[in-house]
């Protein structure tokens, strides 16, 4: 019997109507298949990659760049939304600076590729060397955690302007018009600001499109260091047979890049929520995750991995439940499977 058949029997044999837990059963099964075995304990870890984006010089965000540094330090200090979510759910986390434009003290992990990326309207967002630093930071974090026994990685980000870089990467990868994928980001933005974001995205992709040979090229030319690290982390998770949880729009675009580089990454990817960014549903669908198969639909747009951490808690609950709830055969041992089902 295959592992998939074993997992189906394990889930379907629980004392409940078959498939009654819907998508929670689907993603529990996907997590187990990613591991290649049924584990008794979920050991999750949350990673937040932070970076500034030079494209904010083009007027695409109303929040000042320094918010990135202030918020990532809040995360490390345990005073940001994601910190509280992780603490309440019992999930350890790290904040990794891969490109925050600040020289002020930072008590998280520093793997800075540069002092923020460049505006992609003026130059490539990052050099090959800078790209490599951010890429290796993503790989390194996953390798370290898996070696310590963590078996589920959730991913988040922080960086003013990163919905613009994500929209540019998605547009560059797919050709979907900016008007369909550009949204307001975490703040309340005006229609004029969104129109400007659309124009910046279109111009940036047009400027660099001749260099787009792989997803890495798109990331390097119009993306951000946070997305580069997250993409690399996802690919490393797939290589190490470790499931990972996608958060919102930025991580979903990183996921598309990862799947374009290696389609096997899709076997290990678990969605969490459908953010309110219009490009979110496109991004997941391009990685074979339809919007109707996303568990949380809370109209969130914060980032940081807030939705991903909530999904981790649901998965942790599901794994515990399947290992501890009654089995149909516990109380109807002589019944056939058909009779067992009829009894429920």
PyMOL commands that set and color helices and strands:
alter all, ss='L'
color gray80, all
select helices_A, chain A and resi 3-12+22-35+54-58+66-76+81-89+128-147+162-174+178-181+191-211+215-222+225-239+249-261+263-268+279-286+291-293+306-324+328-331+337-343
alter helices_A, ss='H'
color red, helices_A
select strands_A, chain A and resi 44-51+92-99+109-110+152-158+243-245+269-270
alter strands_A, ss='S'
color yellow, strands_A
deselect
rebuild
show_as cartoon
